[in-house]
Amino acid sequence: MRKTDKKIDNQLREGLTAVCEHALDNYPGFAWITHVVDYTLFPKSLQIICIFDNESLLTQFNQSGDKAVLLTLIQRTLAQYQINLRDINQHVSFDTETACEQQHNGNWALRVNYIAKSRQSKLN
């Protein structure tokens, strides 16, 4: 990883940590947030995944209108680091702990890579 890539990754982690703390305080069932990126294709390759405890809580979140609020927060937070994404919806997905358990036996490394590759293939 190049020095500039490390700087960007640190900024991503710092910004997404702040988003995570906000989400934990404000959205029932929100569990954590992660990201996957290929720095040779940055920022196009950036995939952010917001994890909820279960499908029911994720559905409630989506129906409440909070999804748009969280997406705006993510976009504004990244923009503070000069990471500008044209369409935040192409870079953020939502998942659940229960879905990972059912489909990937709780292996989040496999699950995150699966989600990132699926989303990236839709963009190409």
Buried (B, 14 or more C-beta within 10 A) or exposed (E): EEEEEEEBBEBBEEBBEBBBEBBEEEBEBBBBBBBBBEBEEBBBBBBBBBBBBBBEBBEBBEEEEBBEBBBEBBBEBBEEBEBEBEEBEBBBBBBBBBBBBEEBEEEBEEBBBBBBEEBBEEEE
